[in-house]
Amino acid sequence: MNRLTNGFMMKLEPGDNKKTLELPSEFFETIKQKTALVILSPDTETVKIIPTESKQIYRLLISLVGKISPNFLRGLKNFFEETQIKTLYTSGLCLKEKECVYEFYCPSELLDKSQLMKKLEKLEGVKNVKIQTLSL
């Protein structure tokens, strides 16, 4: 019978920020990657591990003037199609009715920061864009 997922119990210990996470060898038969984006969602206390070939990732945080609107989402869809960026993870959050943020993580190889900023700042409803570079 085929399995849908693999599960392992593991010890968790604070590290010394060497940026190395050891996983069971069985995982590498499927993953076949030596690097991963690791994301902590503090509200749900969950950790996501997303294997990637990239050694450097951009985290883009887009602050919106108002709510996440259909026009913003259409513009974002066009942005992704035009740039051919493959997102590794996306998230959106509205803290109050007038304060919404949208974030996504993507490989840094496709566009430089200034090109990303210019394109995203043109989208309807965008207040500002911040880019953080994550690397090994």
The first five atom37 places (N, CA, C, CB, O) and aatype in JSON, in Angstrom:
{
  "aatype": [12, 2, 1, 10, 16, 2, 7, 13, 12, 12, 11, 10, 6, 14, 7, 3, 2, 11, 11, 16, 10, 6, 10, 14, 15, 6, 13, 13, 6, 16, 9, 11, 5, 11, 16, 0, 10, 19, 9, 10, 15, 14, 3, 16, 6, 16, 19, 11, 9, 9, 14, 16, 6, 15, 11, 5, 9, 18, 1, 10, 10, 9, 15, 10, 19, 7, 11, 9, 15, 14, 2, 13, 10, 1, 7, 10, 11, 2, 13, 13, 6, 6, 16, 5, 9, 11, 16, 10, 18, 16, 15, 7, 10, 4, 10, 11, 6, 11, 6, 4, 19, 18, 6, 13, 18, 4, 14, 15, 6, 10, 10, 3, 11, 15, 5, 10, 12, 11, 11, 10, 6, 11, 10, 6, 7, 19, 11, 2, 19, 11, 9, 5, 16, 10, 15, 10],
  "atom_mask": [
    [1, 1, 1, 1, 1],
    [1, 1, 1, 1, 1],
    [1, 1, 1, 1, 1],
    [1, 1, 1, 1, 1],
    [1, 1, 1, 1, 1],
    [1, 1, 1, 1, 1],
    [1, 1, 1, 0, 1],
    [1, 1, 1, 1, 1],
    [1, 1, 1, 1, 1],
    [1, 1, 1, 1, 1],
    [1, 1, 1, 1, 1],
    [1, 1, 1, 1, 1],
    [1, 1, 1, 1, 1],
    [1, 1, 1, 1, 1],
    [1, 1, 1, 0, 1],
    [1, 1, 1, 1, 1],
    [1, 1, 1, 1, 1],
    [1, 1, 1, 1, 1],
    [1, 1, 1, 1, 1],
    [1, 1, 1, 1, 1],
    [1, 1, 1, 1, 1],
    [1, 1, 1, 1, 1],
    [1, 1, 1, 1, 1],
    [1, 1, 1, 1, 1],
    [1, 1, 1, 1, 1],
    [1, 1, 1, 1, 1],
    [1, 1, 1, 1, 1],
    [1, 1, 1, 1, 1],
    [1, 1, 1, 1, 1],
    [1, 1, 1, 1, 1],
    [1, 1, 1, 1, 1],
    [1, 1, 1, 1, 1],
    [1, 1, 1, 1, 1],
    [1, 1, 1, 1, 1],
    [1, 1, 1, 1, 1],
    [1, 1, 1, 1, 1],
    [1, 1, 1, 1, 1],
    [1, 1, 1, 1, 1],
    [1, 1, 1, 1, 1],
    [1, 1, 1, 1, 1],
    [1, 1, 1, 1, 1],
    [1, 1, 1, 1, 1],
    [1, 1, 1, 1, 1],
    [1, 1, 1, 1, 1],
    [1, 1, 1, 1, 1],
    [1, 1, 1, 1, 1],
    [1, 1, 1, 1, 1],
    [1, 1, 1, 1, 1],
    [1, 1, 1, 1, 1],
    [1, 1, 1, 1, 1],
    [1, 1, 1, 1, 1],
    [1, 1, 1, 1, 1],
    [1, 1, 1, 1, 1],
    [1, 1, 1, 1, 1],
    [1, 1, 1, 1, 1],
    [1, 1, 1, 1, 1],
    [1, 1, 1, 1, 1],
    [1, 1, 1, 1, 1],
    [1, 1, 1, 1, 1],
    [1, 1, 1, 1, 1],
    [1, 1, 1, 1, 1],
    [1, 1, 1, 1, 1],
    [1, 1, 1, 1, 1],
    [1, 1, 1, 1, 1],
    [1, 1, 1, 1, 1],
    [1, 1, 1, 0, 1],
    [1, 1, 1, 1, 1],
    [1, 1, 1, 1, 1],
    [1, 1, 1, 1, 1],
    [1, 1, 1, 1, 1],
    [1, 1, 1, 1, 1],
    [1, 1, 1, 1, 1],
    [1, 1, 1, 1, 1],
    [1, 1, 1, 1, 1],
    [1, 1, 1, 0, 1],
    [1, 1, 1, 1, 1],
    [1, 1, 1, 1, 1],
    [1, 1, 1, 1, 1],
    [1, 1, 1, 1, 1],
    [1, 1, 1, 1, 1],
    [1, 1, 1, 1, 1],
    [1, 1, 1, 1, 1],
    [1, 1, 1, 1, 1],
    [1, 1, 1, 1, 1],
    [1, 1, 1, 1, 1],
    [1, 1, 1, 1, 1],
    [1, 1, 1, 1, 1],
    [1, 1, 1, 1, 1],
    [1, 1, 1, 1, 1],
    [1, 1, 1, 1, 1],
    [1, 1, 1, 1, 1],
    [1, 1, 1, 0, 1],
    [1, 1, 1, 1, 1],
    [1, 1, 1, 1, 1],
    [1, 1, 1, 1, 1],
    [1, 1, 1, 1, 1],
    [1, 1, 1, 1, 1],
    [1, 1, 1, 1, 1],
    [1, 1, 1, 1, 1],
    [1, 1, 1, 1, 1],
    [1, 1, 1, 1, 1],
    [1, 1, 1, 1, 1],
    [1, 1, 1, 1, 1],
    [1, 1, 1, 1, 1],
    [1, 1, 1, 1, 1],
    [1, 1, 1, 1, 1],
    [1, 1, 1, 1, 1],
    [1, 1, 1, 1, 1],
    [1, 1, 1, 1, 1],
    [1, 1, 1, 1, 1],
    [1, 1, 1, 1, 1],
    [1, 1, 1, 1, 1],
    [1, 1, 1, 1, 1],
    [1, 1, 1, 1, 1],
    [1, 1, 1, 1, 1],
    [1, 1, 1, 1, 1],
    [1, 1, 1, 1, 1],
    [1, 1, 1, 1, 1],
    [1, 1, 1, 1, 1],
    [1, 1, 1, 1, 1],
    [1, 1, 1, 1, 1],
    [1, 1, 1, 1, 1],
    [1, 1, 1, 1, 1],
    [1, 1, 1, 1, 1],
    [1, 1, 1, 0, 1],
    [1, 1, 1, 1, 1],
    [1, 1, 1, 1, 1],
    [1, 1, 1, 1, 1],
    [1, 1, 1, 1, 1],
    [1, 1, 1, 1, 1],
    [1, 1, 1, 1, 1],
    [1, 1, 1, 1, 1],
    [1, 1, 1, 1, 1],
    [1, 1, 1, 1, 1],
    [1, 1, 1, 1, 1],
    [1, 1, 1, 1, 1]
  ],
  "atom_positions": [
    [[0.85, -1.2, 0.0], [0.0, 0.0, 0.0], [0.88, 1.25, 0.0], [-0.96, 0.01, 1.23], [1.83, 1.33, 0.78]],
    [[0.59, 2.19, -0.85], [1.34, 3.44, -0.9], [1.0, 4.32, 0.28], [1.06, 4.18, -2.21], [-0.14, 4.38, 0.73]],
    [[2.02, 5.0, 0.78], [1.81, 5.92, 1.89], [1.57, 7.32, 1.35], [3.02, 5.91, 2.86], [2.13, 7.69, 0.32]],
    [[0.74, 8.08, 2.04], [0.53, 9.47, 1.66], [1.65, 10.35, 2.2], [-0.83, 9.97, 2.16], [2.1, 11.28, 1.53]],
    [[2.1, 10.04, 3.4], [3.14, 10.85, 4.04], [4.11, 9.93, 4.77], [2.53, 11.88, 5.01], [3.84, 8.75, 4.96]],
    [[5.23, 10.49, 5.18], [6.16, 9.82, 6.09], [6.2, 10.63, 7.36], [7.58, 9.66, 5.45], [6.27, 11.85, 7.31]],
    [[6.18, 9.99, 8.49], [6.25, 10.7, 9.76], [7.33, 10.11, 10.63], [0.0, 0.0, 0.0], [7.51, 8.9, 10.69]],
    [[8.05, 10.98, 11.32], [9.09, 10.57, 12.25], [8.98, 11.45, 13.48], [10.5, 10.68, 11.61], [8.68, 12.63, 13.37]],
    [[9.22, 10.9, 14.63], [9.37, 11.68, 15.85], [10.84, 12.03, 15.98], [8.84, 10.91, 17.13], [11.71, 11.18, 15.77]],
    [[11.12, 13.28, 16.33], [12.5, 13.73, 16.43], [12.67, 14.58, 17.68], [12.92, 14.52, 15.18], [11.73, 15.2, 18.16]],
    [[13.89, 14.59, 18.2], [14.22, 15.48, 19.31], [14.4, 16.88, 18.76], [15.5, 15.0, 20.06], [14.95, 17.07, 17.67]],
    [[13.95, 17.86, 19.52], [14.17, 19.26, 19.15], [15.08, 19.88, 20.2], [12.83, 20.04, 19.04], [14.81, 19.78, 21.4]],
    [[16.12, 20.52, 19.75], [17.05, 21.18, 20.65], [17.45, 22.52, 20.07], [18.3, 20.3, 20.91], [17.58, 22.66, 18.85]],
    [[17.64, 23.52, 20.93], [18.15, 24.8, 20.41], [19.54, 24.58, 19.83], [18.18, 25.89, 21.53], [20.36, 23.87, 20.4]],
    [[19.78, 25.2, 18.7], [21.07, 25.03, 18.03], [21.95, 26.24, 18.19], [0.0, 0.0, 0.0], [21.61, 27.19, 18.9]],
    [[23.06, 26.2, 17.52], [24.01, 27.3, 17.58], [24.01, 28.09, 16.28], [25.42, 26.77, 17.87], [25.0, 28.73, 15.93]],
    [[22.89, 28.04, 15.55], [22.7, 28.79, 14.31], [23.69, 28.42, 13.2], [22.81, 30.25, 14.58], [24.08, 29.27, 12.41]],
    [[24.09, 27.16, 13.16], [24.97, 26.7, 12.08], [24.19, 26.47, 10.79], [25.69, 25.42, 12.5], [24.79, 26.16, 9.76]],
    [[22.89, 26.61, 10.85], [22.01, 26.46, 9.69], [22.03, 25.05, 9.11], [22.39, 27.44, 8.62], [21.97, 24.87, 7.9]],
    [[22.12, 24.06, 9.98], [22.06, 22.67, 9.56], [20.94, 21.97, 10.32], [23.41, 21.95, 9.78], [20.87, 22.04, 11.54]],
    [[20.08, 21.3, 9.57], [18.98, 20.54, 10.15], [19.13, 19.11, 9.66], [17.58, 21.15, 9.75], [19.13, 18.86, 8.45]],
    [[19.26, 18.19, 10.57], [19.41, 16.79, 10.19], [18.04, 16.15, 10.09], [20.3, 16.03, 11.2], [17.2, 16.29, 10.97]],
    [[17.83, 15.43, 8.98], [16.59, 14.71, 8.75], [16.9, 13.24, 8.53], [15.82, 15.29, 7.54], [18.03, 12.9, 8.16]],
    [[15.94, 12.36, 8.74], [16.17, 10.93, 8.48], [16.59, 10.7, 7.03], [14.91, 10.12, 8.8], [16.1, 11.36, 6.12]],
    [[17.48, 9.75, 6.83], [18.01, 9.48, 5.49], [16.9, 9.08, 4.51], [19.07, 8.38, 5.55], [17.02, 9.32, 3.31]],
    [[15.83, 8.49, 5.01], [14.71, 8.1, 4.15], [14.11, 9.31, 3.42], [13.62, 7.4, 4.97], [13.59, 9.17, 2.32]],
    [[14.18, 10.47, 4.03], [13.62, 11.68, 3.42], [14.36, 12.03, 2.13], [13.67, 12.85, 4.4], [13.75, 12.53, 1.18]],
    [[15.65, 11.79, 2.1], [16.45, 12.21, 0.97], [16.22, 11.36, -0.27], [17.9, 12.18, 1.33], [16.58, 11.77, -1.38]],
    [[15.64, 10.19, -0.11], [15.26, 9.38, -1.26], [14.19, 10.1, -2.07], [14.76, 7.98, -0.81], [14.1, 9.92, -3.29]],
    [[13.38, 10.9, -1.41], [12.31, 11.65, -2.06], [12.72, 13.09, -2.36], [11.06, 11.64, -1.21], [12.5, 13.59, -3.46]],
    [[13.32, 13.77, -1.38], [13.64, 15.19, -1.49], [14.67, 15.47, -2.56], [14.13, 15.72, -0.17], [14.46, 16.32, -3.43]],
    [[15.78, 14.78, -2.52], [16.89, 14.96, -3.46], [17.42, 16.4, -3.51], [16.45, 14.55, -4.84], [17.94, 16.82, -4.54]],
    [[17.3, 17.14, -2.44], [17.82, 18.51, -2.34], [18.69, 18.6, -1.09], [16.66, 19.57, -2.29], [18.48, 17.89, -0.11]],
    [[19.67, 19.48, -1.14], [20.58, 19.66, -0.01], [20.31, 20.96, 0.76], [22.03, 19.65, -0.5], [20.94, 21.21, 1.79]],
    [[19.37, 21.77, 0.28], [19.01, 23.0, 0.98], [17.49, 23.09, 1.1], [19.57, 24.24, 0.24], [16.76, 22.48, 0.32]],
    [[17.05, 23.86, 2.09], [15.61, 24.02, 2.3], [15.33, 25.37, 2.92], [15.06, 22.89, 3.19], [16.14, 25.93, 3.65]],
    [[14.15, 25.87, 2.62], [13.61, 27.05, 3.29], [12.85, 26.52, 4.5], [12.68, 27.91, 2.34], [12.01, 25.64, 4.37]],
    [[13.15, 27.06, 5.68], [12.47, 26.63, 6.9], [11.7, 27.83, 7.44], [13.5, 26.08, 7.98], [12.28, 28.89, 7.68]],
    [[10.39, 27.66, 7.62], [9.52, 28.77, 8.03], [8.83, 28.41, 9.32], [8.49, 29.09, 6.93], [8.28, 27.32, 9.48]],
    [[8.85, 29.35, 10.25], [8.13, 29.21, 11.52], [6.88, 30.08, 11.46], [9.03, 29.61, 12.74], [6.97, 31.26, 11.15]],
    [[5.72, 29.5, 11.75], [4.48, 30.25, 11.9], [4.21, 30.36, 13.39], [3.28, 29.56, 11.14], [3.68, 29.42, 14.0]],
    [[4.56, 31.5, 14.0], [4.44, 31.63, 15.46], [3.02, 31.45, 16.0], [4.95, 32.97, 15.87], [2.84, 30.9, 17.08]],
    [[2.03, 31.9, 15.26], [0.65, 31.8, 15.74], [0.19, 30.35, 15.89], [-0.29, 32.52, 14.8], [-0.52, 30.01, 16.84]],
    [[0.59, 29.5, 14.95], [0.17, 28.09, 14.99], [1.25, 27.17, 15.54], [-0.22, 27.63, 13.61], [1.03, 25.97, 15.71]],
    [[2.44, 27.76, 15.83], [3.57, 26.99, 16.34], [3.93, 25.83, 15.42], [3.27, 26.48, 17.73], [4.26, 24.74, 15.89]],
    [[3.86, 26.08, 14.1], [4.23, 25.05, 13.14], [5.49, 25.48, 12.38], [3.07, 24.78, 12.15], [5.76, 26.66, 12.21]],
    [[6.24, 24.49, 11.95], [7.45, 24.71, 11.17], [7.26, 24.01, 9.83], [8.74, 24.19, 11.91], [6.87, 22.84, 9.78]],
    [[7.53, 24.73, 8.76], [7.44, 24.15, 7.42], [8.85, 24.06, 6.85], [6.5, 25.0, 6.49], [9.63, 25.0, 6.96]],
    [[9.16, 22.93, 6.26], [10.46, 22.7, 5.63], [10.18, 22.5, 4.14], [11.22, 21.46, 6.26], [9.51, 21.55, 3.74]],
    [[10.72, 23.41, 3.32], [10.45, 23.39, 1.89], [11.78, 23.19, 1.14], [9.74, 24.7, 1.43], [12.56, 24.13, 1.03]],
    [[12.04, 21.99, 0.64], [13.28, 21.74, -0.09], [13.38, 22.62, -1.33], [13.39, 20.25, -0.48], [12.39, 22.86, -2.01]],
    [[14.59, 23.09, -1.62], [14.82, 23.93, -2.8], [16.25, 23.77, -3.28], [14.52, 25.41, -2.48], [17.14, 23.43, -2.5]],
    [[16.47, 24.01, -4.56], [17.82, 24.0, -5.11], [18.55, 25.29, -4.79], [17.77, 23.77, -6.63], [19.78, 25.33, -4.8]],
    [[17.81, 26.34, -4.51], [18.39, 27.67, -4.31], [19.2, 27.77, -3.03], [17.31, 28.72, -4.3], [18.85, 27.2, -2.0]],
    [[20.29, 28.5, -3.13], [21.13, 28.77, -1.96], [20.76, 30.11, -1.33], [22.62, 28.76, -2.36], [21.2, 30.43, -0.22]],
    [[19.94, 30.9, -2.06], [19.53, 32.21, -1.56], [18.06, 32.42, -1.92], [20.43, 33.35, -2.15], [17.63, 32.16, -3.04]],
    [[17.3, 32.9, -0.94], [15.85, 33.09, -1.09], [15.51, 34.53, -0.73], [15.06, 32.09, -0.19], [16.13, 35.13, 0.15]],
    [[14.51, 35.09, -1.43], [13.97, 36.39, -1.05], [12.67, 36.17, -0.28], [13.72, 37.29, -2.3], [11.83, 35.35, -0.66]],
    [[12.52, 36.92, 0.8], [11.24, 37.02, 1.51], [10.71, 38.41, 1.18], [11.38, 36.8, 3.09], [11.33, 39.41, 1.53]],
    [[9.58, 38.47, 0.52], [8.98, 39.74, 0.13], [7.75, 39.99, 0.98], [8.61, 39.75, -1.37], [6.85, 39.15, 1.06]],
    [[7.71, 41.13, 1.61], [6.6, 41.53, 2.46], [5.94, 42.75, 1.82], [7.07, 41.83, 3.93], [6.56, 43.81, 1.72]],
    [[4.7, 42.59, 1.4], [3.98, 43.65, 0.7], [2.91, 44.2, 1.64], [3.34, 43.12, -0.62], [1.98, 43.48, 2.01]],
    [[3.03, 45.45, 2.03], [2.02, 46.12, 2.85], [1.02, 46.77, 1.92], [2.66, 47.19, 3.81], [1.39, 47.43, 0.95]],
    [[-0.25, 46.58, 2.23], [-1.32, 47.12, 1.39], [-2.0, 48.3, 2.05], [-2.34, 46.04, 1.08], [-2.04, 48.4, 3.28]],
    [[-2.54, 49.19, 1.22], [-3.26, 50.36, 1.72], [-4.55, 49.94, 2.41], [-3.56, 51.35, 0.57], [-4.88, 50.48, 3.46]],
    [[-5.25, 49.0, 1.86], [-6.51, 48.51, 2.44], [-6.52, 46.99, 2.47], [0.0, 0.0, 0.0], [-5.49, 46.35, 2.7]],
    [[-7.69, 46.45, 2.24], [-7.84, 45.0, 2.22], [-7.16, 44.4, 0.99], [-9.34, 44.62, 2.25], [-6.83, 45.1, 0.03]],
    [[-6.97, 43.09, 1.03], [-6.47, 42.38, -0.15], [-7.63, 42.35, -1.14], [-5.96, 40.91, 0.22], [-8.63, 41.66, -0.93]],
    [[-7.48, 43.09, -2.22], [-8.57, 43.26, -3.19], [-8.41, 42.32, -4.38], [-8.63, 44.72, -3.67], [-7.32, 41.81, -4.65]],
    [[-9.53, 42.09, -5.1], [-9.44, 41.28, -6.33], [-8.47, 41.89, -7.34], [-10.82, 41.14, -6.96], [-7.77, 41.16, -8.04]],
    [[-8.41, 43.23, -7.43], [-7.49, 43.88, -8.37], [-6.04, 43.62, -7.98], [-7.76, 45.39, -8.43], [-5.19, 43.39, -8.85]],
    [[-5.74, 43.66, -6.69], [-4.39, 43.34, -6.23], [-4.04, 41.9, -6.59], [-4.26, 43.56, -4.69], [-2.95, 41.63, -7.1]],
    [[-4.95, 40.97, -6.34], [-4.7, 39.56, -6.63], [-4.52, 39.31, -8.13], [-5.85, 38.69, -6.1], [-3.67, 38.51, -8.52]],
    [[-5.31, 40.0, -8.96], [-5.13, 39.88, -10.41], [-3.76, 40.42, -10.83], [-6.26, 40.63, -11.16], [-3.06, 39.81, -11.64]],
    [[-3.38, 41.57, -10.27], [-2.07, 42.14, -10.57], [-0.95, 41.22, -10.13], [0.0, 0.0, 0.0], [0.06, 41.08, -10.83]],
    [[-1.11, 40.6, -8.97], [-0.11, 39.68, -8.45], [-0.01, 38.44, -9.35], [-0.45, 39.26, -7.01], [1.09, 37.96, -9.65]],
    [[-1.15, 37.94, -9.78], [-1.17, 36.79, -10.71], [-0.42, 37.15, -11.99], [-2.63, 36.36, -11.03], [0.38, 36.36, -12.47]],
    [[-0.68, 38.33, -12.54], [0.01, 38.78, -13.75], [1.51, 38.92, -13.5], [-0.57, 40.11, -14.25], [2.33, 38.58, -14.36]],
    [[1.88, 39.43, -12.33], [3.28, 39.57, -11.94], [3.98, 38.21, -11.96], [3.39, 40.2, -10.54], [5.06, 38.07, -12.52]],
    [[3.35, 37.21, -11.33], [3.94, 35.87, -11.29], [4.06, 35.26, -12.69], [3.1, 34.95, -10.39], [5.06, 34.62, -13.01]],
    [[3.04, 35.47, -13.52], [3.09, 34.93, -14.89], [4.19, 35.63, -15.7], [1.73, 35.11, -15.6], [4.95, 34.97, -16.41]],
    [[4.28, 36.94, -15.58], [5.26, 37.72, -16.33], [6.7, 37.39, -15.93], [5.0, 39.19, -16.14], [7.57, 37.25, -16.79]],
    [[6.94, 37.28, -14.64], [8.3, 37.05, -14.15], [8.66, 35.57, -14.1], [8.46, 37.65, -12.78], [9.84, 35.23, -13.96]],
    [[7.67, 34.71, -14.19], [7.84, 33.25, -14.09], [8.47, 32.84, -12.76], [8.71, 32.74, -15.24], [9.18, 31.83, -12.69]],
    [[8.2, 33.61, -11.73], [8.68, 33.27, -10.38], [7.86, 32.13, -9.82], [8.62, 34.5, -9.43], [6.63, 32.16, -9.86]],
    [[8.53, 31.14, -9.32], [7.88, 30.02, -8.65], [7.99, 30.28, -7.14], [8.53, 28.63, -9.05], [9.08, 30.24, -6.58]],
    [[6.87, 30.54, -6.51], [6.92, 30.81, -5.08], [7.12, 29.51, -4.31], [5.62, 31.52, -4.62], [6.62, 28.45, -4.7]],
    [[7.84, 29.62, -3.22], [8.06, 28.48, -2.33], [7.02, 28.46, -1.22], [9.48, 28.51, -1.74], [6.67, 27.4, -0.69]],
    [[6.53, 29.66, -0.86], [5.55, 29.79, 0.22], [4.9, 31.15, 0.11], [6.22, 29.59, 1.61], [5.57, 32.14, -0.18]],
    [[3.6, 31.22, 0.35], [2.89, 32.51, 0.38], [1.98, 32.56, 1.59], [2.08, 32.73, -0.92], [1.55, 31.53, 2.11]],
    [[1.7, 33.78, 2.03], [0.83, 33.97, 3.17], [0.25, 35.38, 3.11], [1.59, 33.73, 4.51], [0.89, 36.28, 2.58]],
    [[-0.92, 35.56, 3.65], [-1.53, 36.87, 3.73], [-2.21, 37.04, 5.07], [0.0, 0.0, 0.0], [-2.67, 36.06, 5.66]],
    [[-2.27, 38.27, 5.55], [-2.84, 38.52, 6.86], [-3.4, 39.94, 6.91], [-1.79, 38.31, 7.97], [-2.74, 40.89, 6.5]],
    [[-4.61, 40.06, 7.4], [-5.19, 41.38, 7.64], [-5.31, 41.55, 9.16], [-6.6, 41.54, 6.93], [-6.12, 40.9, 9.81]],
    [[-4.46, 42.44, 9.7], [-4.45, 42.67, 11.14], [-5.66, 43.47, 11.57], [-3.17, 43.39, 11.55], [-6.25, 43.2, 12.62]],
    [[-6.02, 44.45, 10.79], [-7.22, 45.25, 10.98], [-7.81, 45.42, 9.6], [-6.91, 46.65, 11.68], [-7.19, 45.03, 8.61]],
    [[-9.0, 46.0, 9.51], [-9.62, 46.17, 8.21], [-8.74, 46.94, 7.24], [-10.94, 46.86, 8.36], [-8.79, 46.69, 6.03]],
    [[-7.95, 47.88, 7.73], [-7.17, 48.74, 6.85], [-5.69, 48.39, 6.82], [-7.34, 50.16, 7.27], [-4.91, 49.1, 6.19]],
    [[-5.3, 47.33, 7.47], [-3.89, 46.93, 7.5], [-3.74, 45.48, 7.09], [-3.28, 47.16, 8.9], [-3.97, 44.57, 7.88]],
    [[-3.35, 45.28, 5.83], [-3.15, 43.92, 5.33], [-1.74, 43.79, 4.8], [-4.18, 43.57, 4.24], [-1.17, 44.74, 4.26]],
    [[-1.19, 42.6, 4.94], [0.13, 42.29, 4.39], [0.04, 40.97, 3.63], [1.22, 42.22, 5.52], [-0.74, 40.08, 3.97]],
    [[0.85, 40.88, 2.61], [0.97, 39.66, 1.82], [2.46, 39.37, 1.73], [0.31, 39.8, 0.39], [3.25, 40.26, 1.44]],
    [[2.84, 38.13, 1.97], [4.26, 37.79, 1.86], [4.42, 36.56, 1.0], [4.87, 37.55, 3.25], [3.55, 35.7, 0.9]],
    [[5.59, 36.51, 0.36], [5.95, 35.29, -0.34], [7.46, 35.12, -0.34], [5.4, 35.31, -1.78], [8.22, 36.08, -0.24]],
    [[7.87, 33.88, -0.46], [9.27, 33.5, -0.52], [9.52, 32.94, -1.92], [9.65, 32.45, 0.61], [8.72, 32.17, -2.44]],
    [[10.64, 33.34, -2.52], [10.97, 32.85, -3.85], [12.48, 32.79, -4.01], [10.33, 33.74, -4.94], [13.22, 33.47, -3.3]],
    [[12.96, 31.97, -4.96], [14.4, 31.94, -5.25], [14.85, 33.31, -5.74], [14.74, 30.86, -6.31], [14.1, 34.01, -6.42]],
    [[16.05, 33.69, -5.4], [16.56, 35.02, -5.74], [17.17, 35.08, -7.13], [17.58, 35.45, -4.73], [17.52, 36.17, -7.6]],
    [[17.31, 33.95, -7.8], [18.04, 33.92, -9.07], [17.3, 34.58, -10.24], [18.33, 32.51, -9.43], [17.94, 34.97, -11.22]],
    [[15.98, 34.71, -10.16], [15.23, 35.16, -11.33], [15.26, 36.67, -11.57], [13.82, 34.74, -11.19], [15.4, 37.1, -12.71]],
    [[15.15, 37.46, -10.55], [15.14, 38.92, -10.69], [15.94, 39.54, -9.55], [13.69, 39.48, -10.69], [16.04, 38.97, -8.46]],
    [[16.51, 40.71, -9.8], [17.2, 41.38, -8.7], [16.2, 42.18, -7.86], [18.31, 42.31, -9.25], [15.05, 42.39, -8.27]],
    [[16.64, 42.6, -6.72], [15.75, 43.26, -5.76], [15.09, 44.5, -6.33], [16.52, 43.63, -4.52], [13.88, 44.7, -6.15]],
    [[15.84, 45.34, -7.01], [15.27, 46.6, -7.51], [14.19, 46.33, -8.55], [16.37, 47.49, -8.1], [13.18, 47.04, -8.58]],
    [[14.37, 45.33, -9.42], [13.34, 44.98, -10.4], [12.08, 44.48, -9.7], [13.86, 43.91, -11.37], [10.97, 44.85, -10.07]],
    [[12.26, 43.63, -8.69], [11.1, 43.13, -7.93], [10.35, 44.28, -7.27], [11.55, 42.12, -6.86], [9.13, 44.35, -7.36]],
    [[11.08, 45.17, -6.62], [10.47, 46.31, -5.93], [9.65, 47.15, -6.91], [11.54, 47.18, -5.24], [8.49, 47.47, -6.64]],
    [[10.25, 47.5, -8.04], [9.57, 48.35, -9.03], [8.28, 47.71, -9.52], [10.49, 48.64, -10.21], [7.24, 48.36, -9.6]],
    [[8.36, 46.43, -9.85], [7.18, 45.73, -10.39], [6.08, 45.61, -9.34], [7.57, 44.35, -10.89], [4.91, 45.83, -9.64]],
    [[6.45, 45.25, -8.11], [5.45, 45.05, -7.07], [4.85, 46.36, -6.57], [6.06, 44.3, -5.9], [3.66, 46.41, -6.25]],
    [[5.64, 47.42, -6.51], [5.13, 48.71, -6.06], [4.11, 49.3, -7.02], [6.28, 49.68, -5.87], [3.33, 50.17, -6.63]],
    [[4.09, 48.83, -8.26], [3.12, 49.31, -9.26], [1.75, 48.66, -9.11], [3.65, 49.04, -10.66], [0.77, 49.15, -9.68]],
    [[1.67, 47.57, -8.35], [0.39, 46.88, -8.19], [-0.6, 47.75, -7.42], [0.58, 45.53, -7.48], [-0.22, 48.49, -6.52]],
    [[-1.86, 47.64, -7.8], [-2.9, 48.44, -7.15], [-3.0, 48.11, -5.66], [-4.25, 48.2, -7.84], [-3.06, 46.94, -5.27]],
    [[-3.01, 49.15, -4.84], [-3.19, 48.99, -3.4], [-1.92, 48.76, -2.6], [0.0, 0.0, 0.0], [-1.98, 48.6, -1.39]],
    [[-0.78, 48.74, -3.26], [0.47, 48.47, -2.55], [0.97, 49.75, -1.89], [1.55, 47.91, -3.52], [1.15, 50.79, -2.53]],
    [[1.19, 49.66, -0.59], [1.72, 50.79, 0.19], [3.24, 50.79, 0.15], [1.23, 50.72, 1.66], [3.86, 51.81, -0.16]],
    [[3.85, 49.63, 0.46], [5.3, 49.5, 0.35], [5.68, 48.02, 0.26], [6.0, 50.16, 1.55], [4.9, 47.13, 0.57]],
    [[6.92, 47.8, -0.18], [7.44, 46.45, -0.36], [8.8, 46.38, 0.36], [7.58, 46.09, -1.89], [9.64, 47.26, 0.2]],
    [[8.98, 45.33, 1.14], [10.27, 45.09, 1.8], [10.78, 43.73, 1.34], [10.14, 45.14, 3.37], [10.02, 42.77, 1.21]],
    [[12.08, 43.67, 1.1], [12.69, 42.42, 0.67], [13.81, 42.07, 1.63], [13.22, 42.52, -0.79], [14.69, 42.88, 1.92]],
    [[13.76, 40.83, 2.12], [14.8, 40.3, 2.98], [15.48, 39.16, 2.24], [14.21, 39.83, 4.36], [14.81, 38.33, 1.64]],
    [[16.8, 39.11, 2.28], [17.54, 38.03, 1.63], [17.91, 36.99, 2.69], [18.81, 38.57, 0.91], [18.51, 37.32, 3.71]],
    [[17.56, 35.75, 2.42], [17.9, 34.63, 3.3], [18.92, 33.78, 2.55], [16.62, 33.78, 3.7], [18.69, 33.4, 1.41]],
    [[20.04, 33.49, 3.2], [21.05, 32.67, 2.53], [21.74, 31.77, 3.53], [22.08, 33.55, 1.8], [21.66, 31.99, 4.74]],
    [[22.43, 30.76, 3.01], [23.17, 29.84, 3.87], [24.41, 30.52, 4.43], [23.58, 28.56, 3.09], [25.17, 29.91, 5.17]]
  ]
}
